[in-house]
Amino acid sequence: MPGYLLHDDAIVTCAHAGDAKPTRTDARVKVNGFPVAVAAPYTVDRCTLSEDPDAVPCLGAEWTGATRVQAGRLPVLLSRSQSACVPTGTPLTVAVVQIRVQGV
């Protein structure tokens, strides 16, 4: 399924409004001047579940990358790629991403 390529400056959040950022990008491939995100875990900061002492907040997320587009021999991440936060299992939400380059 096609989707827009994620990049280092895309706004991605967990289901509890925590900020998610890529742990790995490819600086040789850029969209809108930012390196593209590749299939590697994301880190999650400021998950609102951390305010509840009984809940375990989102700490990171795993992604399924593109099937046909790669950067540095790793699949790029797309706005429609599947993700799951660790340890909650909830998906990440892509709020803002570039809309010029798509991949499959």
C-alpha positions in Angstrom: 0.0 0.0 0.0 1.6 3.3 -1.0 2.4 6.0 1.5 4.5 9.1 1.9 8.1 8.7 3.0 8.7 9.5 6.7 11.7 11.8 7.4 13.6 13.0 10.5 11.3 16.0 10.9 7.9 14.2 10.6 5.6 14.6 13.6 4.8 11.1 14.9 3.1 10.4 18.3 2.1 7.4 20.3 -1.6 6.8 21.2 -1.0 8.8 24.4 0.5 11.9 22.8 4.1 11.0 23.4 6.7 12.2 20.9 8.2 9.5 18.7 11.5 9.9 16.8 13.5 7.6 14.6 16.6 6.0 15.9 18.0 5.6 12.4 17.8 7.7 9.3 19.7 7.7 6.0 21.4 11.1 5.4 22.2 10.2 1.8 18.5 10.2 0.9 16.5 13.3 1.7 13.0 14.6 1.3 12.3 18.3 1.9 15.9 18.5 3.1 15.5 16.0 5.9 17.0 12.4 6.0 14.4 9.7 5.4 13.6 7.3 8.2 14.4 3.6 7.7 13.2 0.4 9.3 14.6 0.7 12.8 12.9 1.3 16.2 11.5 4.6 17.2 12.0 6.1 20.7 9.0 7.5 22.5 9.3 10.4 25.0 6.7 12.1 27.2 4.1 9.4 26.9 1.2 10.5 29.1 0.9 7.0 30.6 4.0 7.9 32.6 1.8 10.2 34.7 -0.1 7.1 36.0 2.1 5.2 38.6 0.3 1.9 37.7 0.7 2.1 34.0 3.8 1.3 31.9 4.3 4.1 29.3 5.3 3.7 25.7 9.1 3.5 25.5 9.6 2.8 21.8 8.0 1.4 18.7 8.7 -1.2 16.0 7.8 -0.6 12.3 7.2 -2.6 9.2 9.0 -0.8 6.3 8.3 -0.4 2.6 8.4 -3.5 0.4 9.9 -1.8 -2.7 11.8 1.3 -1.6 15.1 1.2 0.3 17.7 3.6 1.5 21.1 2.2 2.6 19.8 -1.3 2.0 17.0 -0.9 4.6 13.3 -0.4 3.9 12.2 3.2 4.2 9.2 4.0 6.5 6.0 5.2 5.0 3.1 7.2 6.5 1.0 4.0 6.1 3.5 1.6 7.6 2.4 -0.6 10.4 3.8 0.2 13.9 3.4 -1.1 17.5 4.6 0.6 20.6 6.5 -1.3 23.2 5.1 -2.4 25.7 1.5 -1.2 25.1 1.1 -2.5 21.5 -0.8 0.6 20.4 0.1 2.1 17.0 1.9 5.3 16.3 0.1 8.2 14.6 1.7 10.1 11.8 0.4 13.7 12.2 2.6 15.7 9.8 4.7 14.4 7.0 6.0 15.6 3.6 3.5 15.1 0.7 5.8 15.1 -2.3 7.4 11.6 -2.3 5.5 8.3 -2.1 6.7 4.8 -1.9 5.4 1.2 -1.8 
